[in-house]
Amino acid sequence: MFLQNPRHELPDHFLALANPTRLRILQRLGQVGEESVNDLALHLRMSQPRISWHLRMLRGGGVIRTRRDGRQVYCSLDVENMARERAQLDQLLGITGRVKVSEEVGA
């Protein structure tokens, strides 16, 4: 089995975010919480194989998690892993104090 090199986890995480289609997928999952691959494809008006390819990139980057229920595959955001990746980036950049999200976005 192929084990992911820990040195590549952070680049893979942010590479998964570097595509407009994948950002649309994340936006949808943020709105609905969990959705089947087929419903996601219908909502985004894309083919199921194309959605699955993008979901594979997002799963490899640790941005989403999937679960199988019979023949259906359901996707949701992996919020805990995204927080860990964000903490790794903060550590890499030498950011010591966490800024609240509301302060970051000016809310």
The 8 nearest C-alpha neighbors of each residue, nearest first, counted from 0:
[[1, 2, 3, 4, 59, 5, 58, 55],
 [2, 0, 3, 4, 59, 5, 7, 8],
 [3, 1, 0, 4, 5, 7, 8, 59],
 [2, 4, 5, 1, 7, 8, 6, 59],
 [3, 5, 6, 7, 2, 8, 1, 9],
 [6, 4, 8, 7, 3, 9, 2, 10],
 [7, 5, 4, 8, 9, 10, 3, 11],
 [8, 6, 5, 10, 4, 9, 11, 3],
 [7, 9, 11, 5, 10, 6, 12, 4],
 [8, 10, 12, 11, 7, 84, 13, 6],
 [11, 9, 13, 12, 7, 8, 14, 6],
 [12, 10, 60, 14, 8, 9, 13, 7],
 [13, 11, 60, 9, 15, 10, 14, 8],
 [12, 14, 16, 15, 10, 11, 9, 17],
 [13, 15, 11, 17, 16, 12, 10, 60],
 [14, 16, 57, 13, 12, 60, 17, 56],
 [15, 17, 13, 14, 18, 22, 21, 12],
 [18, 16, 14, 15, 13, 19, 21, 22],
 [17, 19, 21, 20, 16, 22, 15, 14],
 [20, 18, 22, 21, 23, 17, 16, 24],
 [21, 19, 23, 22, 18, 24, 53, 25],
 [20, 22, 24, 23, 18, 19, 53, 25],
 [21, 23, 25, 19, 24, 20, 26, 18],
 [24, 22, 26, 20, 21, 25, 27, 19],
 [23, 25, 21, 27, 22, 26, 28, 20],
 [26, 24, 22, 28, 27, 23, 29, 21],
 [25, 27, 23, 29, 24, 28, 22, 30],
 [26, 28, 30, 24, 29, 25, 23, 31],
 [29, 27, 25, 32, 31, 30, 26, 75],
 [28, 30, 26, 27, 32, 31, 25, 76],
 [31, 29, 27, 28, 32, 26, 25, 33],
 [30, 32, 28, 33, 29, 27, 34, 75],
 [31, 33, 28, 29, 75, 30, 34, 76],
 [34, 32, 75, 74, 31, 28, 73, 35],
 [33, 35, 73, 74, 39, 38, 36, 75],
 [36, 34, 73, 38, 37, 72, 39, 74],
 [35, 37, 39, 38, 72, 73, 40, 34],
 [38, 36, 40, 39, 35, 47, 41, 71],
 [39, 37, 41, 35, 40, 36, 42, 34],
 [38, 40, 36, 42, 37, 41, 35, 43],
 [39, 41, 45, 37, 43, 38, 47, 42],
 [42, 40, 44, 38, 39, 43, 37, 45],
 [41, 43, 39, 44, 40, 38, 45, 27],
 [42, 44, 40, 45, 41, 39, 24, 23],
 [45, 43, 41, 42, 40, 46, 39, 47],
 [46, 44, 40, 43, 47, 41, 50, 49],
 [45, 47, 49, 48, 40, 50, 44, 41],
 [46, 48, 50, 40, 49, 51, 37, 45],
 [49, 47, 51, 50, 46, 52, 45, 53],
 [48, 50, 52, 51, 46, 47, 53, 45],
 [51, 49, 47, 53, 52, 48, 40, 54],
 [50, 52, 54, 48, 49, 53, 47, 55],
 [53, 51, 49, 55, 50, 54, 48, 56],
 [52, 54, 56, 50, 55, 51, 21, 57],
 [55, 53, 51, 57, 56, 52, 58, 50],
 [54, 56, 58, 52, 53, 57, 59, 51],
 [57, 55, 59, 53, 54, 58, 15, 60],
 [58, 56, 54, 60, 15, 62, 59, 55],
 [57, 59, 61, 63, 55, 60, 56, 62],
 [60, 58, 56, 61, 57, 55, 11, 12],
 [59, 61, 12, 11, 57, 58, 15, 62],
 [62, 60, 58, 59, 63, 12, 80, 57],
 [61, 63, 57, 77, 60, 58, 81, 76],
 [64, 62, 76, 77, 58, 75, 61, 57],
 [63, 65, 75, 77, 74, 58, 76, 66],
 [66, 64, 74, 73, 75, 72, 63, 67],
 [67, 65, 73, 72, 74, 68, 64, 71],
 [66, 68, 72, 71, 69, 73, 65, 70],
 [67, 69, 71, 70, 72, 66, 73, 35],
 [70, 68, 71, 67, 72, 66, 73, 35],
 [69, 71, 68, 72, 67, 73, 35, 66],
 [70, 72, 68, 69, 67, 73, 35, 36],
 [73, 71, 67, 35, 66, 36, 68, 65],
 [72, 74, 35, 66, 34, 65, 36, 67],
 [75, 73, 65, 33, 34, 64, 35, 63],
 [74, 76, 33, 64, 63, 32, 28, 65],
 [75, 77, 63, 78, 62, 64, 28, 29],
 [78, 76, 63, 62, 64, 80, 79, 81],
 [77, 79, 81, 80, 76, 82, 62, 63],
 [80, 78, 82, 81, 77, 83, 76, 84],
 [79, 81, 83, 82, 78, 77, 84, 61],
 [80, 82, 78, 84, 83, 79, 62, 85],
 [81, 83, 85, 79, 80, 84, 86, 78],
 [84, 82, 80, 86, 85, 81, 87, 79],
 [85, 83, 87, 81, 86, 82, 80, 88],
 [84, 86, 82, 88, 83, 87, 81, 89],
 [87, 85, 89, 83, 84, 88, 90, 82],
 [88, 86, 84, 90, 85, 89, 91, 83],
 [87, 89, 91, 85, 90, 86, 92, 84],
 [90, 88, 94, 86, 92, 87, 91, 93],
 [89, 91, 93, 87, 88, 92, 94, 86],
 [92, 90, 88, 89, 93, 87, 94, 86],
 [93, 91, 89, 90, 94, 88, 87, 95],
 [92, 94, 90, 91, 95, 89, 88, 96],
 [95, 93, 89, 92, 90, 96, 97, 91],
 [94, 96, 93, 97, 90, 89, 92, 98],
 [97, 95, 94, 98, 89, 93, 99, 90],
 [96, 98, 99, 95, 94, 89, 86, 100],
 [99, 97, 96, 100, 102, 103, 101, 94],
 [98, 100, 102, 101, 97, 103, 104, 96],
 [99, 101, 103, 102, 98, 104, 106, 105],
 [100, 102, 106, 99, 104, 103, 105, 98],
 [101, 103, 105, 99, 100, 104, 106, 98],
 [104, 102, 100, 101, 105, 99, 98, 106],
 [105, 103, 101, 102, 106, 100, 99, 98],
 [104, 106, 102, 103, 101, 100, 99, 98],
 [105, 101, 104, 102, 103, 100, 99, 98]]
